[in-house]
Amino acid sequence: MTRPGELKLSHLFQPGNIGMFATGNRIKYGACCVSNYNTRDGFITARELARTKVIAGTGCGIITNQGAYP
């Protein structure tokens, strides 16, 4: 079964590399400011890690985290 867009954009679903890092596909989940679960001194909290794990389960090959800020 083909997913929407898979034929037209098949290259996005192929493995890729960024320098020495390998990705399962070329789909990126961009950093967004929907949460600020990090600490003021720049550490990731258990809540932010849990959020990132949920995002990782979506199948994105690359995830960027938002910055910590006061």
C-alpha positions in Angstrom: 0.0 0.0 0.0 1.4 3.4 -1.0 1.0 6.3 1.4 0.0 9.8 0.1 2.9 11.5 -1.6 5.2 8.5 -1.4 5.5 8.0 -5.2 6.0 11.7 -6.1 8.4 12.3 -3.2 10.0 8.9 -2.8 13.5 10.3 -2.2 12.3 11.7 1.1 11.6 8.2 2.4 15.1 6.9 1.5 18.0 6.8 4.0 20.3 9.7 4.1 23.5 11.0 5.7 24.4 14.3 7.4 28.1 14.2 7.8 28.9 11.1 9.9 25.2 10.7 11.0 22.9 8.3 9.2 19.1 8.8 9.0 16.4 6.3 8.2 14.7 8.9 5.9 15.0 12.6 5.0 12.0 13.8 6.9 12.8 16.4 9.5 10.6 17.5 12.5 11.6 21.1 13.1 12.1 22.7 16.4 9.1 24.6 17.5 8.2 26.6 20.6 5.1 24.7 21.7 6.8 23.8 25.0 9.6 25.0 27.2 10.2 21.9 29.3 13.9 22.5 29.5 15.6 24.0 32.6 16.7 27.6 32.6 20.3 26.5 32.7 19.9 24.5 29.4 19.3 21.0 30.6 16.6 18.7 29.2 14.0 17.6 31.7 12.2 14.2 31.8 9.1 15.9 30.4 11.0 17.2 27.4 12.6 13.8 26.9 9.1 12.1 27.0 7.9 14.7 24.4 10.9 13.9 22.1 10.2 10.2 22.4 6.7 10.7 21.2 7.9 12.8 18.2 10.5 10.1 17.5 7.7 7.5 17.2 6.2 9.4 14.3 8.9 8.1 12.0 10.8 11.3 11.3 14.4 10.7 10.4 15.7 13.9 12.0 14.4 15.8 15.0 15.7 19.1 16.2 15.1 20.2 19.8 14.1 23.8 20.7 16.5 25.7 22.9 16.2 26.3 26.6 15.4 29.8 27.5 14.1 31.7 30.6 
